[in-house]
Amino acid sequence: MKEKIISKIKKMAFLIGEMVDLVYKGFIENDTHFLNMALNKERIMDDLEKDITGMVVEASKGLTDEERKEYILFDLTAQSMERMGDELRYLMERIEIKIAENLYFSDSGVEQYREVFDVMRRSVSLTVEFLEKEEGGLLEEISENGNKMKALVEKYRKEHLGRVSKGACEPRACNMYFDMLDFTGNVARHCTNIARGYREK
């Protein structure tokens, strides 16, 4: 049972990595086709998380509290990845609106968002690698990258407010941009939560 759970967790991690790549393509190329592909993967993620929860409940029967800790960690990891899928879905919804309404982001806004997305992508990549190899040194890298992401989101939120005050961005696009920063940051935050769970086990 344990091996099956770990296998499903690794599959969820792989799907998250694929979703991140597809969402980025959808944003850069203004193409909802990539977003639809990512959404299909998010649905698979939901099913995998439910499967893992059921398997954890079944496997935990008859175990001591100490023995049960590992399975609880598996379940928490699956929940964090499912929430990462949710955050990416929220992000996709905003990108779809941006495309449909032809909302404009300034060149500097686009470049800053791309930087934020790349930092998030690194958190995801490190998390996928850790869940595949379980190399403890990666946990600190995930946490450090999460701290970098948090600082970057705050910095660019402030800079975006400055652009808005100068009339460089329309209000509708402004709110969209803030949402996208937050959802992207939340994906990295869930990676940090996974790292924290494994570090404390």
Secondary structure, DSSP 8 states (H G I E B T S, - for coil): -HHHHHHHHHHHHHHHHHHHHHHHHHHHHT-HHHHHHHHHHHHHHHHHHHHHHHHHHHHHTT--HHHHHHHHHHHHHHHHHHHHHHHHHHHHHHHHHHHHTT----HHHHHHHHHHHHHHHHHHHHHHHHHHH--THHHHHHHHHHHHHHHHHHHHHHHHHHHHHTTSS-HHHHHHHHHHHHHHHHHHHHHHHHHHHHH--
